[in-house]
Amino acid sequence: MQLDYVILGVLSLGRYSGYDLRRWMEGPGRFIGYGVQLPQIYRTLAKMVERGWVVFEVDPREGRPDAKVYRLSEAGREALLEWARSPYEPSSRPMDPDFMLRFIFAGQLDREIAIDVVRTELDYRLRNVSETGALAIPAGYDPQIPELDSAWAREIHLTAHEQGFAATAAYIAWLKLTLQRLQAGRTPLTGAP
């Protein structure tokens, strides 16, 4: 269902063909973390037409197949707004694509929605992360295969944990900065009030 809201969010910006939606996802939308293939976009668009969320016009193209150009219907607008205004529930997985999806496509509709989504995500992350990054890694394992060295396995597990902790710490710092920026009323591109 999340692809529906990606499509509704992009269509709120303008009219797009399925191919144009894919290009948007590979370009400006590539950092959302929500990659899909063109057939999936077309299947989703067909279901959204059936639901009445989007409508299309055929755009004749000389020397190429005609394109269906989609736009939001009133029902699609209402579905997008209902989703955008619904409570955001963070995932236990840090940097989950659903957060960025909600931040971008719900947040673009209203500053207060964007602030609420970021604040909810930040509060959740702060409640669920160790300040020190401490992890209870066993002093030794009981290898079940001769190729596994217990001390080396522990080192690998520790370094993987450190990478995750560092990434989460950077993510929390970004959330804090973003919340401050949104609350101060600055625009994302210029930082000016």
Helices and strands as residue ranges (DSSP letters): H 2-11, E 16-17, H 18-26, G 30-32, H 38-51, E 54-59, E 67-72, H 74-85, H 97-105, G 107-109, H 111-127, H 150-184
